[in-house]
Amino acid sequence: MKRKGLYKPTVEDAIEIGGIETLHPGGFALTKRTAELAALREGLKVLDVSSGRGTQSIFYAKKFGVDVTGVDISEEMVKTAADNAEKAGLSHKVQFMLGDSQCLPFEDNTFDVVISCTVGIPDDSQKVLQEMVRVVKPGAGF
Ligand SMILES: C[S@@+](CC[C@H](N)C(=O)[O-])C[C@H]1O[C@@H](n2cnc3c(N)ncnc32)[C@H](O)[C@@H]1O
């Protein structure tokens, strides 16, 4: 977080300062339910779109043994998420990258499961959904 000069907090700053653990409707109960519905299990390659501070990605790796890539448009979020994964001892299972959910930086058919709890945040939700479908392997869930 940059505090030099006139400090203009961003939404990400507010989230960070607030110490909020999960930031989506339904909280952890919904995170867990999502993982169950997607039948997450060891060996699966998961993409967490708009991964924020990495709370969900880390949870999926820890509880379900999946390998997770989180992608977020905020550099600060990506850094925080990577730090959190390291603190959780899961850097080998979870990685975070900078990217726009409306133009995901992955090849077609890359992931077994693609999850996002924040489809409504960017301007073009339809584009996000198309991108999620593009990068998930045919027949897989998201
Ligand atoms: C509600 S938070 C995600 C919280 C996270 N799933 C969790 O439970 O900890 C929303 C995230 O969406 C990211 N975001 C907003 N627009 C985005 C976009 N176009 N592409 C990727 N990420 C975006 C923000 O940077 C923010 O980290």
Ligand as a Chemical Component Dictionary entry (heavy atoms), coordinates in Angstrom:
data_LIG
# 
_chem_comp.id                   LIG 
_chem_comp.type                 NON-POLYMER 
_chem_comp.pdbx_formal_charge   0 
_chem_comp.three_letter_code    LIG 
# 
loop_
_chem_comp_atom.comp_id 
_chem_comp_atom.atom_id 
_chem_comp_atom.alt_atom_id 
_chem_comp_atom.type_symbol 
_chem_comp_atom.charge 
_chem_comp_atom.model_Cartn_x 
_chem_comp_atom.model_Cartn_y 
_chem_comp_atom.model_Cartn_z 
_chem_comp_atom.pdbx_ordinal 
LIG C1  C1  C 0  -14.251 -9.502  -3.720  1  
LIG S1  S1  S 1  -12.552 -9.570  -4.104  2  
LIG C2  C2  C 0  -12.198 -11.286 -4.281  3  
LIG C3  C3  C 0  -12.198 -11.963 -2.986  4  
LIG C4  C4  C 0  -11.698 -13.366 -2.960  5  
LIG N1  N1  N 0  -12.426 -14.231 -3.847  6  
LIG C5  C5  C 0  -11.796 -13.821 -1.520  7  
LIG O1  O1  O 0  -12.838 -14.385 -1.144  8  
LIG O2  O2  O -1 -10.862 -13.517 -0.773  9  
LIG C6  C6  C 0  -12.711 -9.040  -5.766  10 
LIG C7  C7  C 0  -11.422 -9.041  -6.533  11 
LIG O3  O3  O 0  -11.734 -8.823  -7.886  12 
LIG C8  C8  C 0  -10.616 -8.213  -8.461  13 
LIG N2  N2  N 0  -11.003 -7.709  -9.769  14 
LIG C9  C9  C 0  -11.813 -6.665  -10.081 15 
LIG N3  N3  N 0  -11.915 -6.536  -11.403 16 
LIG C10 C10 C 0  -11.158 -7.528  -11.961 17 
LIG C11 C11 C 0  -10.870 -7.906  -13.301 18 
LIG N4  N4  N 0  -11.370 -7.261  -14.341 19 
LIG N5  N5  N 0  -10.057 -8.962  -13.482 20 
LIG C12 C12 C 0  -9.521  -9.647  -12.447 21 
LIG N6  N6  N 0  -9.763  -9.326  -11.154 22 
LIG C13 C13 C 0  -10.579 -8.272  -10.915 23 
LIG C14 C14 C 0  -10.224 -7.159  -7.437  24 
LIG O4  O4  O 0  -8.898  -6.737  -7.610  25 
LIG C15 C15 C 0  -10.466 -7.918  -6.133  26 
LIG O5  O5  O 0  -9.289  -8.489  -5.650  27 
# 
loop_
_chem_comp_bond.comp_id 
_chem_comp_bond.atom_id_1 
_chem_comp_bond.atom_id_2 
_chem_comp_bond.value_order 
_chem_comp_bond.pdbx_ordinal 
LIG C1  S1  SING 1  
LIG S1  C2  SING 2  
LIG S1  C6  SING 3  
LIG C2  C3  SING 4  
LIG C3  C4  SING 5  
LIG C4  N1  SING 6  
LIG C4  C5  SING 7  
LIG C5  O1  DOUB 8  
LIG C5  O2  SING 9  
LIG C6  C7  SING 10 
LIG C7  O3  SING 11 
LIG C7  C15 SING 12 
LIG O3  C8  SING 13 
LIG C8  N2  SING 14 
LIG C8  C14 SING 15 
LIG N2  C9  SING 16 
LIG N2  C13 SING 17 
LIG C9  N3  DOUB 18 
LIG N3  C10 SING 19 
LIG C10 C11 SING 20 
LIG C10 C13 DOUB 21 
LIG C11 N4  SING 22 
LIG C11 N5  DOUB 23 
LIG N5  C12 SING 24 
LIG C12 N6  DOUB 25 
LIG N6  C13 SING 26 
LIG C14 O4  SING 27 
LIG C14 C15 SING 28 
LIG C15 O5  SING 29 
# 
